[in-house]
Amino acid sequence: MSTQQGKPLGTLQHGQRSSARDNRRVAFATIIGTTIEWYDFFIYANAAGLVFAKLFFEPAGADIGILISFASVGLSFLFRPLGAFLAGHFGDRLGRRAMLVITLIMMGAATTLIGVLPTFETAGVVAPILLLLLRILQGISAGGEWGGAVLMAVEHAPRGKRGLFGAFPQLGVPLGMLLASGVLALMSGVVSPGAAFVQWGWRIPFLLSFVLIVVGFMVRRSVEESPVFEEISQKKQQTRTPVVELFRKHWLLVIIAALVFAGNNAAGYMTTGGYILSYAANPAGLAMDRTEVLLAVTGSAALWFIFTLVSGYLADSIGRKKTYLIGYGCLIVTVFPLFWLVNTGNIWALFLGLALFTVGLGLTYGPQAALYSELFPASIRFSGVAISYALGAIIGGAFAPMIATALVQATGTTASVSLYLLIVALVSTAAVLVIRERKGIDLGINNQAEQEVGATVFDRRRADSANSPTEPANV
């Protein structure tokens, strides 16, 4: 029998024999790595809402400049599928861990280089072109990173804790947002207030990425490969063209899974994409104090972290679907109150609106890793989760800040933004309803027959093999 460190792979894939130390290492590595990745990503999104319109797109004018700046945030999403396709292909053939290291280095290098870019004033049109090229690299990296991180977490997970372990890489998003907005608040309010922030202070958070990338590289290199992939590799059952196989057999499932994520991503990018930050702090919006708004966003990120962690426990206790439906219900009832509170111009009301909003954000993000991992067969799982996530990000969050800005400019009211978020959340709720709960299904390559069928309520097929049972109900 194939083994890894003396442990049978057939049992290790469920995490029964993984030591508590191994579990802690995997959890720590997935949280640290994704936090660094998303810190890099959100630093750009926040800077786009605060200073990039002036520094890189000023000749376009204030209104068009901010639209272009937010469009550059969305540009990276268009390249996420490329990152997902590449990482999915090589992740299903060569392993999860290698992709995690490569994407981390790519993201960190792009972010650090943004910190030394010349502005339009000094380099002319070359400056925004270089900015957009580096943003594209960030998009390719983000598209490939998520799938590997969640599979390392879920496929290493102990029995009955896939929801919780799958929530660990998800925690990197609010932590990355908290770190990004916190560092920007420090630079804006303490280190380089006022004009100094626009002149040079915004660069420091980008340059800090170099230090973080070294830490992330060391942590991720210390984690062993996913035991599920180890078994696939040793049995030489890698799929030659996993992306082709994915779309040949599971194209509809990819679309449904992408729609499940779209509502969360559209809502999340009201904060992480910098829209509310820009709307509240810019003179053309509510003209609130920039540092205070950054601190409010930082506080909401801490709450988002808490509810994401809670959702991991809920996903293991009541199921992935129920947790999702509760979360989307919370988002639906808060999309209008969010902007009612923001529009008061009071910083505490703004924070309250963001705090209420993060309940639904957390509950619709934490279960995603476990849900996605249980939808797709082992041999093409990396491709399935990565591409579904990337497509969901395009449908939901890619241009959400730009759409919101355009809607307010066209209608003169944020009610149009709330209506837009409501529609996307309802579509995602419908997608969740057609997904079948697969909590506890055996994720190993030996159970591929069962994994191939029955992921949606429309698919009533069952595995032909009688010896591919699911795990016990308590898993």
Secondary structure as GFF3:
##gff-version 3
##sequence-region A 1 475
A	DSSP	beta_strand	3	4	.	.	.	ID=ss1
A	DSSP	beta_strand	7	8	.	.	.	ID=ss2
A	DSSP	alpha_helix	9	12	.	.	.	ID=ss3
A	DSSP	alpha_helix	20	47	.	.	.	ID=ss4
A	DSSP	pi_helix	48	52	.	.	.	ID=ss5
A	DSSP	alpha_helix	53	56	.	.	.	ID=ss6
A	DSSP	three_ten_helix	58	60	.	.	.	ID=ss7
A	DSSP	alpha_helix	62	78	.	.	.	ID=ss8
A	DSSP	alpha_helix	80	94	.	.	.	ID=ss9
A	DSSP	alpha_helix	96	114	.	.	.	ID=ss10
A	DSSP	alpha_helix	120	123	.	.	.	ID=ss11
A	DSSP	alpha_helix	126	156	.	.	.	ID=ss12
A	DSSP	alpha_helix	162	186	.	.	.	ID=ss13
A	DSSP	pi_helix	187	191	.	.	.	ID=ss14
A	DSSP	alpha_helix	195	196	.	.	.	ID=ss15
A	DSSP	pi_helix	197	201	.	.	.	ID=ss16
A	DSSP	alpha_helix	203	207	.	.	.	ID=ss17
A	DSSP	alpha_helix	209	221	.	.	.	ID=ss18
A	DSSP	alpha_helix	227	234	.	.	.	ID=ss19
A	DSSP	alpha_helix	242	268	.	.	.	ID=ss20
A	DSSP	alpha_helix	275	281	.	.	.	ID=ss21
A	DSSP	alpha_helix	290	317	.	.	.	ID=ss22
A	DSSP	alpha_helix	320	342	.	.	.	ID=ss23
A	DSSP	alpha_helix	347	363	.	.	.	ID=ss24
A	DSSP	alpha_helix	368	375	.	.	.	ID=ss25
A	DSSP	three_ten_helix	378	380	.	.	.	ID=ss26
A	DSSP	alpha_helix	381	396	.	.	.	ID=ss27
A	DSSP	alpha_helix	400	411	.	.	.	ID=ss28
A	DSSP	alpha_helix	415	434	.	.	.	ID=ss29
A	DSSP	three_ten_helix	445	447	.	.	.	ID=ss30
A	DSSP	alpha_helix	448	451	.	.	.	ID=ss31
###
